[in-house]
């Protein structure tokens, strides 16, 4: 298996592990995800799907650029949501926005543009720190994971470029 395919497989497996951890935290540890958590989870799923497609199709250099660009955009967007979430968690208590309705209620009862504005603004439950490991919260660990996924996508494109140069 080529290095490029291995990197795409690693990206998929990391995304799968992240989703599994999220499901464990939600269903075993009973930590309900806030709207920003759900957006981060969606970004992980999309990135994982793109990593899987890239692994299955085994694209050349141009295809690798395409897949890695899509993955990069996805994980940068997810990382931005993580950064916003971290910012909300570090606000002083008096500056935390009030709690709002849940993700399902927002999406089901408001026009899409209003729903996204409400979700991205975050709310009081997004500022709540319900779990930490080594002093970092869930969105901080997710941001680190997004950076690793971005690095894997970049490395896959670099690997595909090297493979193409060897062919000529």
C-alpha positions, 0 to 999 in steps of 0.5 A: 500500500502506498504512503498516500493511501496509508495516510488517508486510511489513518485519517479515516481511522482517526475520524472513526475513533473520534466519532466512537469517543463522542458516542461513548461520551454521550451514551455511556458517560451521559454527556449531552452534546451542545450545538457546537459539539454537534457541529464539530462532530459533523465536521469529523464525520465529513472529514472521515468520509472524505478520507475514506473516499480518498483511500478507496479511490487511491487518486493520483497527485491531482485527485489527492490535491482535490481530496486533501483540499476538501478535507482541509476546508472541512477540518479548518471549519471544524477547527474554527468551531472548536476555537469558538467553543474554547473561547466561550468556555473561557469567558468570565461567568457574567459574559456567558450567553444565556442557554438556548434551545437544543440543536434539533429544536433550532434546526426544526423550528427556525429558517436555516439561516437563522438556525446557523446564526443561533448555533454558531453564536453558542449559548450557555450550555456551550460554555459549560465544561463538563469533562477535562483530561490533562487540563484540556476540555473536549473542544480543545482535544477536538481542535488538536485532532483537527490539526492532526487531520489537517496534517495527514491530508497535507502529508498525503498530498505531499506523498502523492506529489513525490510519487508522481515525480518518481514516475517521471 
